[in-house]
Amino acid sequence: MSKIETLMNLLNKKYGSKTITEGSKDKIREIVKQEIGRVIESLKEVDDSDNPMTFESLRKVIERK
């Protein structure tokens, strides 16, 4: 199960009485992808010379998604 599917399952459990359509799921996936892209771009601009471990840790988290 992908991380997005896990997220969707958690949302389904929390908002079980409401139906999440496939179209809505696609929109959510697109928003998440866009946000991850923005984070990646902003991390490229970060001066990580003072905190290389922090940058490396964030990069690894992003790559897992």
CHARMM-style PDB file with segment names, atoms N, HN, CA, C and O in Angstrom:
ATOM      1  N   MET     1       0.852  -1.171   0.000  1.00  0.00      PROA
ATOM      2  CA  MET     1       0.000   0.000   0.000  1.00  0.00      PROA
ATOM      3  C   MET     1       0.900   1.238   0.000  1.00  0.00      PROA
ATOM      4  O   MET     1       1.828   1.338   0.803  1.00  0.00      PROA
ATOM      5  N   SER     2       0.622   2.164  -0.894  1.00  0.00      PROA
ATOM      6  HN  SER     2      -0.131   2.082  -1.546  1.00  0.00      PROA
ATOM      7  CA  SER     2       1.423   3.382  -0.985  1.00  0.00      PROA
ATOM      8  C   SER     2       1.102   4.315   0.179  1.00  0.00      PROA
ATOM      9  O   SER     2       0.085   4.159   0.855  1.00  0.00      PROA
ATOM     10  N   LYS     3       1.971   5.270   0.396  1.00  0.00      PROA
ATOM     11  HN  LYS     3       2.797   5.397  -0.153  1.00  0.00      PROA
ATOM     12  CA  LYS     3       1.757   6.227   1.486  1.00  0.00      PROA
ATOM     13  C   LYS     3       0.496   7.058   1.240  1.00  0.00      PROA
ATOM     14  O   LYS     3      -0.212   7.411   2.183  1.00  0.00      PROA
ATOM     15  N   ILE     4       0.222   7.363  -0.013  1.00  0.00      PROA
ATOM     16  HN  ILE     4       0.798   7.076  -0.779  1.00  0.00      PROA
ATOM     17  CA  ILE     4      -0.994   8.126  -0.319  1.00  0.00      PROA
ATOM     18  C   ILE     4      -2.227   7.286  -0.009  1.00  0.00      PROA
ATOM     19  O   ILE     4      -3.212   7.796   0.524  1.00  0.00      PROA
ATOM     20  N   GLU     5      -2.174   6.001  -0.341  1.00  0.00      PROA
ATOM     21  HN  GLU     5      -1.374   5.586  -0.775  1.00  0.00      PROA
ATOM     22  CA  GLU     5      -3.311   5.124  -0.021  1.00  0.00      PROA
ATOM     23  C   GLU     5      -3.489   5.012   1.493  1.00  0.00      PROA
ATOM     24  O   GLU     5      -4.617   4.972   1.984  1.00  0.00      PROA
ATOM     25  N   THR     6      -2.386   4.961   2.227  1.00  0.00      PROA
ATOM     26  HN  THR     6      -1.469   4.993   1.828  1.00  0.00      PROA
ATOM     27  CA  THR     6      -2.464   4.930   3.683  1.00  0.00      PROA
ATOM     28  C   THR     6      -3.121   6.194   4.202  1.00  0.00      PROA
ATOM     29  O   THR     6      -3.986   6.137   5.076  1.00  0.00      PROA
ATOM     30  N   LEU     7      -2.711   7.341   3.664  1.00  0.00      PROA
ATOM     31  HN  LEU     7      -2.009   7.388   2.953  1.00  0.00      PROA
ATOM     32  CA  LEU     7      -3.317   8.618   4.045  1.00  0.00      PROA
ATOM     33  C   LEU     7      -4.807   8.612   3.731  1.00  0.00      PROA
ATOM     34  O   LEU     7      -5.624   9.036   4.548  1.00  0.00      PROA
ATOM     35  N   MET     8      -5.150   8.133   2.554  1.00  0.00      PROA
ATOM     36  HN  MET     8      -4.486   7.788   1.891  1.00  0.00      PROA
ATOM     37  CA  MET     8      -6.559   8.089   2.167  1.00  0.00      PROA
ATOM     38  C   MET     8      -7.354   7.182   3.118  1.00  0.00      PROA
ATOM     39  O   MET     8      -8.488   7.501   3.474  1.00  0.00      PROA
ATOM     40  N   ASN     9      -6.768   6.068   3.523  1.00  0.00      PROA
ATOM     41  HN  ASN     9      -5.846   5.808   3.234  1.00  0.00      PROA
ATOM     42  CA  ASN     9      -7.451   5.167   4.463  1.00  0.00      PROA
ATOM     43  C   ASN     9      -7.676   5.852   5.807  1.00  0.00      PROA
ATOM     44  O   ASN     9      -8.738   5.712   6.413  1.00  0.00      PROA
ATOM     45  N   LEU    10      -6.669   6.592   6.269  1.00  0.00      PROA
ATOM     46  HN  LEU    10      -5.806   6.706   5.777  1.00  0.00      PROA
ATOM     47  CA  LEU    10      -6.819   7.334   7.524  1.00  0.00      PROA
ATOM     48  C   LEU    10      -7.925   8.380   7.409  1.00  0.00      PROA
ATOM     49  O   LEU    10      -8.724   8.554   8.330  1.00  0.00      PROA
ATOM     50  N   LEU    11      -7.964   9.074   6.273  1.00  0.00      PROA
ATOM     51  HN  LEU    11      -7.315   8.933   5.525  1.00  0.00      PROA
ATOM     52  CA  LEU    11      -9.027  10.059   6.052  1.00  0.00      PROA
ATOM     53  C   LEU    11     -10.387   9.383   6.008  1.00  0.00      PROA
ATOM     54  O   LEU    11     -11.366   9.902   6.544  1.00  0.00      PROA
ATOM     55  N   ASN    12     -10.441   8.221   5.366  1.00  0.00      PROA
ATOM     56  HN  ASN    12      -9.645   7.800   4.931  1.00  0.00      PROA
ATOM     57  CA  ASN    12     -11.704   7.476   5.313  1.00  0.00      PROA
ATOM     58  C   ASN    12     -12.179   7.084   6.703  1.00  0.00      PROA
ATOM     59  O   ASN    12     -13.370   7.154   7.007  1.00  0.00      PROA
ATOM     60  N   LYS    13     -11.232   6.667   7.549  1.00  0.00      PROA
ATOM     61  HN  LYS    13     -10.264   6.610   7.303  1.00  0.00      PROA
ATOM     62  CA  LYS    13     -11.613   6.292   8.918  1.00  0.00      PROA
ATOM     63  C   LYS    13     -12.132   7.502   9.691  1.00  0.00      PROA
ATOM     64  O   LYS    13     -13.124   7.404  10.414  1.00  0.00      PROA
ATOM     65  N   LYS    14     -11.461   8.637   9.535  1.00  0.00      PROA
ATOM     66  HN  LYS    14     -10.656   8.717   8.948  1.00  0.00      PROA
ATOM     67  CA  LYS    14     -11.856   9.835  10.278  1.00  0.00      PROA
ATOM     68  C   LYS    14     -13.172  10.403   9.768  1.00  0.00      PROA
ATOM     69  O   LYS    14     -14.015  10.841  10.551  1.00  0.00      PROA
ATOM     70  N   TYR    15     -13.341  10.393   8.453  1.00  0.00      PROA
ATOM     71  HN  TYR    15     -12.656  10.038   7.817  1.00  0.00      PROA
ATOM     72  CA  TYR    15     -14.537  10.986   7.842  1.00  0.00      PROA
ATOM     73  C   TYR    15     -15.358   9.902   7.161  1.00  0.00      PROA
ATOM     74  O   TYR    15     -15.843  10.080   6.043  1.00  0.00      PROA
ATOM     75  N   GLY    16     -15.504   8.782   7.847  1.00  0.00      PROA
ATOM     76  HN  GLY    16     -15.110   8.637   8.754  1.00  0.00      PROA
ATOM     77  CA  GLY    16     -16.149   7.598   7.286  1.00  0.00      PROA
ATOM     78  C   GLY    16     -17.550   7.820   6.754  1.00  0.00      PROA
ATOM     79  O   GLY    16     -17.978   7.132   5.827  1.00  0.00      PROA
ATOM     80  N   SER    17     -18.268   8.769   7.325  1.00  0.00      PROA
ATOM     81  HN  SER    17     -17.920   9.328   8.078  1.00  0.00      PROA
ATOM     82  CA  SER    17     -19.636   8.986   6.871  1.00  0.00      PROA
ATOM     83  C   SER    17     -19.673   9.757   5.553  1.00  0.00      PROA
ATOM     84  O   SER    17     -20.719   9.842   4.910  1.00  0.00      PROA
ATOM     85  N   LYS    18     -18.548  10.312   5.156  1.00  0.00      PROA
ATOM     86  HN  LYS    18     -17.698  10.243   5.678  1.00  0.00      PROA
ATOM     87  CA  LYS    18     -18.479  11.052   3.896  1.00  0.00      PROA
ATOM     88  C   LYS    18     -17.721  10.215   2.873  1.00  0.00      PROA
ATOM     89  O   LYS    18     -16.732   9.555   3.194  1.00  0.00      PROA
ATOM     90  N   THR    19     -18.194  10.256   1.666  1.00  0.00      PROA
ATOM     91  HN  THR    19     -18.996  10.792   1.405  1.00  0.00      PROA
ATOM     92  CA  THR    19     -17.565   9.487   0.599  1.00  0.00      PROA
ATOM     93  C   THR    19     -16.504  10.325  -0.093  1.00  0.00      PROA
ATOM     94  O   THR    19     -16.739  11.478  -0.455  1.00  0.00      PROA
ATOM     95  N   ILE    20     -15.334   9.728  -0.271  1.00  0.00      PROA
ATOM     96  HN  ILE    20     -15.143   8.791   0.023  1.00  0.00      PROA
ATOM     97  CA  ILE    20     -14.272  10.388  -1.028  1.00  0.00      PROA
ATOM     98  C   ILE    20     -14.258   9.728  -2.399  1.00  0.00      PROA
ATOM     99  O   ILE    20     -13.952   8.543  -2.526  1.00  0.00      PROA
ATOM    100  N   THR    21     -14.586  10.495  -3.410  1.00  0.00      PROA
ATOM    101  HN  THR    21     -14.835  11.458  -3.307  1.00  0.00      PROA
ATOM    102  CA  THR    21     -14.677   9.953  -4.760  1.00  0.00      PROA
ATOM    103  C   THR    21     -13.280   9.771  -5.347  1.00  0.00      PROA
ATOM    104  O   THR    21     -12.305  10.341  -4.858  1.00  0.00      PROA
ATOM    105  N   GLU    22     -13.204   8.974  -6.392  1.00  0.00      PROA
ATOM    106  HN  GLU    22     -13.996   8.510  -6.789  1.00  0.00      PROA
ATOM    107  CA  GLU    22     -11.916   8.782  -7.078  1.00  0.00      PROA
ATOM    108  C   GLU    22     -11.393  10.106  -7.625  1.00  0.00      PROA
ATOM    109  O   GLU    22     -10.187  10.352  -7.619  1.00  0.00      PROA
ATOM    110  N   GLY    23     -12.299  10.955  -8.096  1.00  0.00      PROA
ATOM    111  HN  GLY    23     -13.279  10.755  -8.101  1.00  0.00      PROA
ATOM    112  CA  GLY    23     -11.892  12.276  -8.591  1.00  0.00      PROA
ATOM    113  C   GLY    23     -11.264  13.107  -7.486  1.00  0.00      PROA
ATOM    114  O   GLY    23     -10.264  13.791  -7.705  1.00  0.00      PROA
ATOM    115  N   SER    24     -11.854  13.046  -6.297  1.00  0.00      PROA
ATOM    116  HN  SER    24     -12.667  12.491  -6.119  1.00  0.00      PROA
ATOM    117  CA  SER    24     -11.306  13.772  -5.149  1.00  0.00      PROA
ATOM    118  C   SER    24      -9.945  13.204  -4.758  1.00  0.00      PROA
ATOM    119  O   SER    24      -9.022  13.950  -4.429  1.00  0.00      PROA
ATOM    120  N   LYS    25      -9.830  11.880  -4.798  1.00  0.00      PROA
ATOM    121  HN  LYS    25     -10.580  11.275  -5.065  1.00  0.00      PROA
ATOM    122  CA  LYS    25      -8.553  11.247  -4.479  1.00  0.00      PROA
ATOM    123  C   LYS    25      -7.476  11.704  -5.456  1.00  0.00      PROA
ATOM    124  O   LYS    25      -6.341  11.974  -5.063  1.00  0.00      PROA
ATOM    125  N   ASP    26      -7.842  11.789  -6.732  1.00  0.00      PROA
ATOM    126  HN  ASP    26      -8.764  11.570  -7.052  1.00  0.00      PROA
ATOM    127  CA  ASP    26      -6.879  12.249  -7.738  1.00  0.00      PROA
ATOM    128  C   ASP    26      -6.455  13.692  -7.459  1.00  0.00      PROA
ATOM    129  O   ASP    26      -5.280  14.034  -7.597  1.00  0.00      PROA
ATOM    130  N   LYS    27      -7.404  14.527  -7.071  1.00  0.00      PROA
ATOM    131  HN  LYS    27      -8.358  14.249  -6.959  1.00  0.00      PROA
ATOM    132  CA  LYS    27      -7.082  15.923  -6.750  1.00  0.00      PROA
ATOM    133  C   LYS    27      -6.150  15.995  -5.543  1.00  0.00      PROA
ATOM    134  O   LYS    27      -5.188  16.763  -5.539  1.00  0.00      PROA
ATOM    135  N   ILE    28      -6.438  15.193  -4.526  1.00  0.00      PROA
ATOM    136  HN  ILE    28      -7.220  14.569  -4.530  1.00  0.00      PROA
ATOM    137  CA  ILE    28      -5.592  15.168  -3.333  1.00  0.00      PROA
ATOM    138  C   ILE    28      -4.185  14.704  -3.692  1.00  0.00      PROA
ATOM    139  O   ILE    28      -3.202  15.291  -3.239  1.00  0.00      PROA
ATOM    140  N   ARG    29      -4.086  13.654  -4.503  1.00  0.00      PROA
ATOM    141  HN  ARG    29      -4.885  13.178  -4.871  1.00  0.00      PROA
ATOM    142  CA  ARG    29      -2.769  13.164  -4.935  1.00  0.00      PROA
ATOM    143  C   ARG    29      -1.997  14.258  -5.663  1.00  0.00      PROA
ATOM    144  O   ARG    29      -0.802  14.435  -5.428  1.00  0.00      PROA
ATOM    145  N   GLU    30      -2.665  14.984  -6.535  1.00  0.00      PROA
ATOM    146  HN  GLU    30      -3.636  14.840  -6.726  1.00  0.00      PROA
ATOM    147  CA  GLU    30      -2.010  16.047  -7.304  1.00  0.00      PROA
ATOM    148  C   GLU    30      -1.529  17.166  -6.381  1.00  0.00      PROA
ATOM    149  O   GLU    30      -0.422  17.680  -6.543  1.00  0.00      PROA
ATOM    150  N   ILE    31      -2.362  17.537  -5.420  1.00  0.00      PROA
ATOM    151  HN  ILE    31      -3.261  17.120  -5.288  1.00  0.00      PROA
ATOM    152  CA  ILE    31      -1.972  18.585  -4.467  1.00  0.00      PROA
ATOM    153  C   ILE    31      -0.756  18.146  -3.662  1.00  0.00      PROA
ATOM    154  O   ILE    31       0.177  18.925  -3.470  1.00  0.00      PROA
ATOM    155  N   VAL    32      -0.761  16.905  -3.192  1.00  0.00      PROA
ATOM    156  HN  VAL    32      -1.519  16.272  -3.347  1.00  0.00      PROA
ATOM    157  CA  VAL    32       0.369  16.391  -2.411  1.00  0.00      PROA
ATOM    158  C   VAL    32       1.643  16.389  -3.262  1.00  0.00      PROA
ATOM    159  O   VAL    32       2.704  16.794  -2.786  1.00  0.00      PROA
ATOM    160  N   LYS    33       1.544  15.941  -4.506  1.00  0.00      PROA
ATOM    161  HN  LYS    33       0.681  15.612  -4.892  1.00  0.00      PROA
ATOM    162  CA  LYS    33       2.711  15.937  -5.399  1.00  0.00      PROA
ATOM    163  C   LYS    33       3.240  17.348  -5.614  1.00  0.00      PROA
ATOM    164  O   LYS    33       4.452  17.565  -5.602  1.00  0.00      PROA
ATOM    165  N   GLN    34       2.346  18.301  -5.809  1.00  0.00      PROA
ATOM    166  HN  GLN    34       1.362  18.124  -5.818  1.00  0.00      PROA
ATOM    167  CA  GLN    34       2.766  19.691  -6.007  1.00  0.00      PROA
ATOM    168  C   GLN    34       3.465  20.228  -4.767  1.00  0.00      PROA
ATOM    169  O   GLN    34       4.487  20.907  -4.871  1.00  0.00      PROA
ATOM    170  N   GLU    35       2.919  19.928  -3.602  1.00  0.00      PROA
ATOM    171  HN  GLU    35       2.089  19.377  -3.518  1.00  0.00      PROA
ATOM    172  CA  GLU    35       3.514  20.417  -2.358  1.00  0.00      PROA
ATOM    173  C   GLU    35       4.883  19.791  -2.122  1.00  0.00      PROA
ATOM    174  O   GLU    35       5.808  20.473  -1.680  1.00  0.00      PROA
ATOM    175  N   ILE    36       5.019  18.515  -2.407  1.00  0.00      PROA
ATOM    176  HN  ILE    36       4.268  17.961  -2.766  1.00  0.00      PROA
ATOM    177  CA  ILE    36       6.322  17.855  -2.276  1.00  0.00      PROA
ATOM    178  C   ILE    36       7.315  18.499  -3.232  1.00  0.00      PROA
ATOM    179  O   ILE    36       8.472  18.717  -2.871  1.00  0.00      PROA
ATOM    180  N   GLY    37       6.873  18.806  -4.446  1.00  0.00      PROA
ATOM    181  HN  GLY    37       5.934  18.629  -4.738  1.00  0.00      PROA
ATOM    182  CA  GLY    37       7.731  19.490  -5.417  1.00  0.00      PROA
ATOM    183  C   GLY    37       8.184  20.847  -4.915  1.00  0.00      PROA
ATOM    184  O   GLY    37       9.343  21.223  -5.092  1.00  0.00      PROA
ATOM    185  N   ARG    38       7.270  21.589  -4.285  1.00  0.00      PROA
ATOM    186  HN  ARG    38       6.329  21.283  -4.142  1.00  0.00      PROA
ATOM    187  CA  ARG    38       7.632  22.907  -3.735  1.00  0.00      PROA
ATOM    188  C   ARG    38       8.660  22.772  -2.615  1.00  0.00      PROA
ATOM    189  O   ARG    38       9.592  23.570  -2.516  1.00  0.00      PROA
ATOM    190  N   VAL    39       8.481  21.758  -1.777  1.00  0.00      PROA
ATOM    191  HN  VAL    39       7.723  21.110  -1.858  1.00  0.00      PROA
ATOM    192  CA  VAL    39       9.437  21.547  -0.690  1.00  0.00      PROA
ATOM    193  C   VAL    39      10.804  21.193  -1.254  1.00  0.00      PROA
ATOM    194  O   VAL    39      11.823  21.699  -0.782  1.00  0.00      PROA
ATOM    195  N   ILE    40      10.831  20.329  -2.258  1.00  0.00      PROA
ATOM    196  HN  ILE    40      10.003  19.919  -2.641  1.00  0.00      PROA
ATOM    197  CA  ILE    40      12.101  19.943  -2.881  1.00  0.00      PROA
ATOM    198  C   ILE    40      12.793  21.170  -3.454  1.00  0.00      PROA
ATOM    199  O   ILE    40      13.994  21.354  -3.258  1.00  0.00      PROA
ATOM    200  N   GLU    41      12.045  22.010  -4.160  1.00  0.00      PROA
ATOM    201  HN  GLU    41      11.069  21.861  -4.319  1.00  0.00      PROA
ATOM    202  CA  GLU    41      12.629  23.220  -4.743  1.00  0.00      PROA
ATOM    203  C   GLU    41      13.150  24.162  -3.666  1.00  0.00      PROA
ATOM    204  O   GLU    41      14.226  24.740  -3.817  1.00  0.00      PROA
ATOM    205  N   SER    42      12.399  24.322  -2.583  1.00  0.00      PROA
ATOM    206  HN  SER    42      11.524  23.853  -2.461  1.00  0.00      PROA
ATOM    207  CA  SER    42      12.846  25.228  -1.523  1.00  0.00      PROA
ATOM    208  C   SER    42      14.071  24.669  -0.807  1.00  0.00      PROA
ATOM    209  O   SER    42      14.929  25.428  -0.357  1.00  0.00      PROA
ATOM    210  N   LEU    43      14.156  23.349  -0.700  1.00  0.00      PROA
ATOM    211  HN  LEU    43      13.459  22.732  -1.065  1.00  0.00      PROA
ATOM    212  CA  LEU    43      15.328  22.749  -0.062  1.00  0.00      PROA
ATOM    213  C   LEU    43      16.586  22.944  -0.908  1.00  0.00      PROA
ATOM    214  O   LEU    43      17.691  23.035  -0.373  1.00  0.00      PROA
ATOM    215  N   LYS    44      16.416  23.006  -2.220  1.00  0.00      PROA
ATOM    216  HN  LYS    44      15.518  22.932  -2.654  1.00  0.00      PROA
ATOM    217  CA  LYS    44      17.563  23.233  -3.095  1.00  0.00      PROA
ATOM    218  C   LYS    44      18.167  24.611  -2.856  1.00  0.00      PROA
ATOM    219  O   LYS    44      19.358  24.824  -3.083  1.00  0.00      PROA
ATOM    220  N   GLU    45      17.333  25.549  -2.394  1.00  0.00      PROA
ATOM    221  HN  GLU    45      16.366  25.376  -2.209  1.00  0.00      PROA
ATOM    222  CA  GLU    45      17.790  26.911  -2.174  1.00  0.00      PROA
ATOM    223  C   GLU    45      18.348  27.128  -0.766  1.00  0.00      PROA
ATOM    224  O   GLU    45      18.903  28.188  -0.478  1.00  0.00      PROA
ATOM    225  N   VAL    46      18.205  26.142   0.101  1.00  0.00      PROA
ATOM    226  HN  VAL    46      17.754  25.281  -0.134  1.00  0.00      PROA
ATOM    227  CA  VAL    46      18.652  26.278   1.487  1.00  0.00      PROA
ATOM    228  C   VAL    46      20.163  26.124   1.565  1.00  0.00      PROA
ATOM    229  O   VAL    46      20.744  25.226   0.955  1.00  0.00      PROA
ATOM    230  N   ASP    47      20.789  27.013   2.325  1.00  0.00      PROA
ATOM    231  HN  ASP    47      20.318  27.742   2.821  1.00  0.00      PROA
ATOM    232  CA  ASP    47      22.220  26.886   2.589  1.00  0.00      PROA
ATOM    233  C   ASP    47      22.367  25.892   3.722  1.00  0.00      PROA
ATOM    234  O   ASP    47      22.123  26.217   4.884  1.00  0.00      PROA
ATOM    235  N   ASP    48      22.766  24.680   3.379  1.00  0.00      PROA
ATOM    236  HN  ASP    48      22.963  24.416   2.435  1.00  0.00      PROA
ATOM    237  CA  ASP    48      22.855  23.636   4.390  1.00  0.00      PROA
ATOM    238  C   ASP    48      24.267  23.461   4.931  1.00  0.00      PROA
ATOM    239  O   ASP    48      24.569  22.438   5.544  1.00  0.00      PROA
ATOM    240  N   SER    49      25.129  24.439   4.714  1.00  0.00      PROA
ATOM    241  HN  SER    49      24.883  25.270   4.215  1.00  0.00      PROA
ATOM    242  CA  SER    49      26.506  24.307   5.178  1.00  0.00      PROA
ATOM    243  C   SER    49      26.593  24.236   6.700  1.00  0.00      PROA
ATOM    244  O   SER    49      27.507  23.615   7.242  1.00  0.00      PROA
ATOM    245  N   ASP    50      25.640  24.874   7.395  1.00  0.00      PROA
ATOM    246  HN  ASP    50      24.897  25.378   6.955  1.00  0.00      PROA
ATOM    247  CA  ASP    50      25.654  24.833   8.853  1.00  0.00      PROA
ATOM    248  C   ASP    50      24.989  23.572   9.405  1.00  0.00      PROA
ATOM    249  O   ASP    50      25.343  23.109  10.489  1.00  0.00      PROA
ATOM    250  N   ASN    51      24.047  23.027   8.680  1.00  0.00      PROA
ATOM    251  HN  ASN    51      23.760  23.403   7.799  1.00  0.00      PROA
ATOM    252  CA  ASN    51      23.287  21.869   9.161  1.00  0.00      PROA
ATOM    253  C   ASN    51      23.146  20.795   8.088  1.00  0.00      PROA
ATOM    254  O   ASN    51      22.029  20.514   7.651  1.00  0.00      PROA
ATOM    255  N   PRO    52      24.234  20.197   7.658  1.00  0.00      PROA
ATOM    256  CA  PRO    52      24.118  19.201   6.587  1.00  0.00      PROA
ATOM    257  C   PRO    52      23.273  17.990   6.976  1.00  0.00      PROA
ATOM    258  O   PRO    52      22.619  17.396   6.119  1.00  0.00      PROA
ATOM    259  N   MET    53      23.277  17.619   8.245  1.00  0.00      PROA
ATOM    260  HN  MET    53      23.808  18.101   8.942  1.00  0.00      PROA
ATOM    261  CA  MET    53      22.479  16.470   8.665  1.00  0.00      PROA
ATOM    262  C   MET    53      20.987  16.767   8.542  1.00  0.00      PROA
ATOM    263  O   MET    53      20.212  15.890   8.159  1.00  0.00      PROA
ATOM    264  N   THR    54      20.585  17.975   8.858  1.00  0.00      PROA
ATOM    265  HN  THR    54      21.214  18.687   9.169  1.00  0.00      PROA
ATOM    266  CA  THR    54      19.180  18.349   8.763  1.00  0.00      PROA
ATOM    267  C   THR    54      18.705  18.257   7.318  1.00  0.00      PROA
ATOM    268  O   THR    54      17.662  17.665   7.041  1.00  0.00      PROA
ATOM    269  N   PHE    55      19.459  18.835   6.411  1.00  0.00      PROA
ATOM    270  HN  PHE    55      20.307  19.317   6.637  1.00  0.00      PROA
ATOM    271  CA  PHE    55      19.095  18.797   5.004  1.00  0.00      PROA
ATOM    272  C   PHE    55      19.041  17.363   4.506  1.00  0.00      PROA
ATOM    273  O   PHE    55      18.098  16.982   3.812  1.00  0.00      PROA
ATOM    274  N   GLU    56      20.032  16.573   4.850  1.00  0.00      PROA
ATOM    275  HN  GLU    56      20.798  16.882   5.414  1.00  0.00      PROA
ATOM    276  CA  GLU    56      20.084  15.181   4.398  1.00  0.00      PROA
ATOM    277  C   GLU    56      18.892  14.398   4.943  1.00  0.00      PROA
ATOM    278  O   GLU    56      18.311  13.583   4.225  1.00  0.00      PROA
ATOM    279  N   SER    57      18.524  14.629   6.185  1.00  0.00      PROA
ATOM    280  HN  SER    57      18.995  15.291   6.768  1.00  0.00      PROA
ATOM    281  CA  SER    57      17.379  13.953   6.775  1.00  0.00      PROA
ATOM    282  C   SER    57      16.083  14.309   6.042  1.00  0.00      PROA
ATOM    283  O   SER    57      15.275  13.433   5.737  1.00  0.00      PROA
ATOM    284  N   LEU    58      15.895  15.583   5.766  1.00  0.00      PROA
ATOM    285  HN  LEU    58      16.552  16.295   6.014  1.00  0.00      PROA
ATOM    286  CA  LEU    58      14.694  16.018   5.036  1.00  0.00      PROA
ATOM    287  C   LEU    58      14.667  15.439   3.635  1.00  0.00      PROA
ATOM    288  O   LEU    58      13.614  15.016   3.158  1.00  0.00      PROA
ATOM    289  N   ARG    59      15.797  15.414   2.978  1.00  0.00      PROA
ATOM    290  HN  ARG    59      16.653  15.758   3.365  1.00  0.00      PROA
ATOM    291  CA  ARG    59      15.868  14.873   1.629  1.00  0.00      PROA
ATOM    292  C   ARG    59      15.442  13.409   1.628  1.00  0.00      PROA
ATOM    293  O   ARG    59      14.693  12.977   0.752  1.00  0.00      PROA
ATOM    294  N   LYS    60      15.915  12.653   2.603  1.00  0.00      PROA
ATOM    295  HN  LYS    60      16.524  13.004   3.315  1.00  0.00      PROA
ATOM    296  CA  LYS    60      15.562  11.231   2.682  1.00  0.00      PROA
ATOM    297  C   LYS    60      14.072  11.028   2.923  1.00  0.00      PROA
ATOM    298  O   LYS    60      13.465  10.129   2.340  1.00  0.00      PROA
ATOM    299  N   VAL    61      13.480  11.856   3.776  1.00  0.00      PROA
ATOM    300  HN  VAL    61      13.972  12.586   4.250  1.00  0.00      PROA
ATOM    301  CA  VAL    61      12.047  11.752   4.040  1.00  0.00      PROA
ATOM    302  C   VAL    61      11.265  12.019   2.770  1.00  0.00      PROA
ATOM    303  O   VAL    61      10.317  11.297   2.460  1.00  0.00      PROA
ATOM    304  N   ILE    62      11.649  13.047   2.032  1.00  0.00      PROA
ATOM    305  HN  ILE    62      12.419  13.633   2.283  1.00  0.00      PROA
ATOM    306  CA  ILE    62      10.945  13.406   0.801  1.00  0.00      PROA
ATOM    307  C   ILE    62      11.074  12.298  -0.237  1.00  0.00      PROA
ATOM    308  O   ILE    62      10.111  11.988  -0.938  1.00  0.00      PROA
ATOM    309  N   GLU    63      12.258  11.703  -0.340  1.00  0.00      PROA
ATOM    310  HN  GLU    63      13.041  11.955   0.228  1.00  0.00      PROA
ATOM    311  CA  GLU    63      12.467  10.644  -1.339  1.00  0.00      PROA
ATOM    312  C   GLU    63      11.618   9.403  -1.051  1.00  0.00      PROA
ATOM    313  O   GLU    63      11.246   8.685  -1.979  1.00  0.00      PROA
ATOM    314  N   ARG    64      11.311   9.146   0.207  1.00  0.00      PROA
ATOM    315  HN  ARG    64      11.613   9.730   0.961  1.00  0.00      PROA
ATOM    316  CA  ARG    64      10.491   7.982   0.561  1.00  0.00      PROA
ATOM    317  C   ARG    64       9.074   8.130   0.063  1.00  0.00      PROA
ATOM    318  O   ARG    64       8.399   7.127  -0.167  1.00  0.00      PROA
ATOM    319  N   LYS    65       8.608   9.338  -0.108  1.00  0.00      PROA
ATOM    320  HN  LYS    65       9.157  10.152   0.079  1.00  0.00      PROA
ATOM    321  CA  LYS    65       7.229   9.581  -0.527  1.00  0.00      PROA
ATOM    322  C   LYS    65       7.183   9.481  -1.994  1.00  0.00      PROA
ATOM    323  OT1 LYS    65       6.120   9.649  -2.591  1.00  0.00      PROA
TER     324      LYS     65
END
